[in-house]
Amino acid sequence: MLRTLSLLVTLSLLLALGGCGGPAEYALVGSSRAAGSDGTVTIEEDEYGNYDVEVEIEFLPPPDRLGDGLTAYVVWIIPANAPAQRAGLLAYDPDDRTGHFRTHTSHSDFTLKITAERTPTTSSPSDVVVTSRRVTADD
């Protein structure tokens, strides 16, 4: 009886996991301001119905090379028909010219944008766009 129950629980878990689509991954391509930059953004639903978002980007020039006074890269989440939400600061490694970012969001469909900014605490995106990509957890 216990073995049968254990087998049923295992099969239920496998079926539930088989129904999950897993993470959706999108290519990030540098804009003309950061030509040659590329990377990925991955989005995956967590057990609470929110979404884990991870960004990896490489061949990214230092922000000050994109314009005078630019010091940081900021990641934005822009849901449809809503203003840009500051998701956070891209962790930039100037030696490797790479950037990494992780966050959680309740949005399953949005545009992810990375901009070069004068201050890391800015509340709205500049027009110095490094990359921009629509992502959706449903694809």
C-alpha positions as CSV (number, residue, x, y, z in Angstrom):
1,M,0.0,0.0,0.0
2,L,2.8,2.4,0.9
3,R,4.7,1.5,-2.2
4,T,1.6,2.1,-4.4
5,L,1.0,5.5,-2.7
6,S,4.7,6.4,-3.2
7,L,4.5,5.4,-6.9
8,L,1.3,7.5,-7.4
9,V,3.0,10.6,-5.8
10,T,6.1,10.1,-8.0
11,L,4.0,9.8,-11.1
12,S,1.9,12.9,-10.2
13,L,5.1,14.9,-9.7
14,L,6.5,13.8,-13.0
15,L,3.3,14.6,-14.8
16,A,3.2,18.1,-13.2
17,L,6.8,18.8,-14.1
18,G,6.2,17.5,-17.6
19,G,3.4,20.1,-18.1
20,C,5.8,22.9,-17.2
21,G,7.3,24.5,-20.3
22,G,10.6,25.4,-18.5
23,P,12.4,28.7,-18.9
24,A,11.9,30.8,-22.0
25,E,15.2,32.2,-23.4
26,Y,15.6,35.2,-25.7
27,A,18.6,36.6,-27.5
28,L,19.7,40.2,-26.6
29,V,21.4,42.1,-29.4
30,G,23.2,45.3,-28.8
31,S,21.8,48.5,-30.2
32,S,23.8,50.8,-32.5
33,R,25.1,52.5,-29.3
34,A,26.6,49.2,-28.1
35,A,27.2,47.3,-31.4
36,G,28.8,43.9,-30.8
37,S,27.1,43.4,-27.4
38,D,25.0,40.3,-27.1
39,G,23.5,38.1,-24.5
40,T,20.4,36.4,-23.2
41,V,17.4,37.0,-21.0
42,T,15.7,34.0,-19.4
43,I,12.3,34.1,-17.8
44,E,10.7,31.3,-15.8
45,E,7.6,31.1,-13.6
46,D,8.3,30.2,-10.0
47,E,6.1,28.2,-7.6
48,Y,4.2,31.4,-6.5
49,G,3.1,32.5,-10.0
50,N,5.8,35.2,-10.3
51,Y,8.7,35.2,-12.7
52,D,12.4,34.9,-12.3
53,V,14.3,37.0,-14.8
54,E,18.0,36.6,-15.5
55,V,20.1,38.7,-17.9
56,E,23.6,37.8,-19.1
57,I,25.3,40.2,-21.6
58,E,28.8,40.3,-22.9
59,F,31.1,42.5,-25.1
60,L,29.5,45.5,-23.3
61,P,31.6,48.7,-23.5
62,P,32.1,50.8,-20.3
63,P,29.1,53.2,-19.9
64,D,31.3,56.3,-20.2
65,R,32.2,55.2,-23.7
66,L,28.6,55.7,-24.7
67,G,28.4,59.3,-23.6
68,D,29.8,61.9,-21.3
69,G,28.9,61.4,-17.7
70,L,27.4,58.0,-18.1
71,T,28.4,55.8,-15.2
72,A,26.1,52.8,-14.9
73,Y,23.7,50.4,-16.7
74,V,20.2,50.1,-15.4
75,V,17.7,47.4,-16.3
76,W,14.0,48.3,-16.9
77,I,10.9,46.2,-17.1
78,I,8.2,47.9,-19.2
79,P,4.8,46.1,-19.1
80,A,2.3,46.7,-22.0
81,N,0.5,50.1,-21.6
82,A,2.4,51.0,-18.4
83,P,5.4,53.2,-17.6
84,A,8.9,51.8,-17.3
85,Q,9.7,50.2,-13.9
86,R,13.3,50.4,-12.7
87,A,14.2,46.7,-12.1
88,G,17.8,47.4,-10.8
89,L,21.4,47.9,-11.6
90,L,23.2,45.7,-14.1
91,A,26.3,44.2,-12.4
92,Y,28.9,45.3,-14.8
93,D,32.5,43.8,-14.9
94,P,34.7,46.2,-16.8
95,D,37.6,43.7,-17.1
96,D,35.5,41.0,-18.8
97,R,33.0,43.5,-20.3
98,T,30.1,41.5,-19.1
99,G,26.9,42.2,-17.2
100,H,24.7,40.1,-15.0
101,F,21.3,40.8,-13.5
102,R,18.6,38.8,-11.7
103,T,15.2,39.9,-10.5
104,H,11.6,38.7,-9.9
105,T,8.5,40.3,-11.4
106,S,4.8,39.6,-11.4
107,H,4.7,40.4,-15.2
108,S,4.8,37.6,-17.7
109,D,4.8,39.8,-20.8
110,F,7.0,42.9,-20.9
111,T,9.8,44.7,-22.7
112,L,13.2,44.4,-21.0
113,K,15.4,47.4,-21.7
114,I,19.0,48.2,-20.6
115,T,20.1,51.8,-20.7
116,A,23.3,53.7,-19.8
117,E,22.7,56.3,-17.1
118,R,24.4,59.2,-15.4
119,T,23.4,57.9,-12.0
120,P,22.5,54.4,-10.9
121,T,19.4,55.5,-9.0
122,T,17.6,57.3,-11.9
123,S,13.9,56.9,-11.9
124,S,13.3,56.9,-15.7
125,P,15.3,55.5,-18.6
126,S,17.6,57.6,-20.7
127,D,17.6,57.5,-24.5
128,V,21.0,55.7,-24.4
129,V,19.6,52.2,-25.0
130,V,22.1,49.3,-25.0
131,T,19.5,46.6,-25.8
132,S,15.7,46.2,-25.8
133,R,13.7,43.0,-26.1
134,R,10.1,41.9,-25.6
135,V,9.9,38.8,-23.5
136,T,7.0,36.6,-22.5
137,A,6.8,33.6,-20.2
138,D,4.2,32.1,-22.5
139,D,6.4,31.4,-25.5
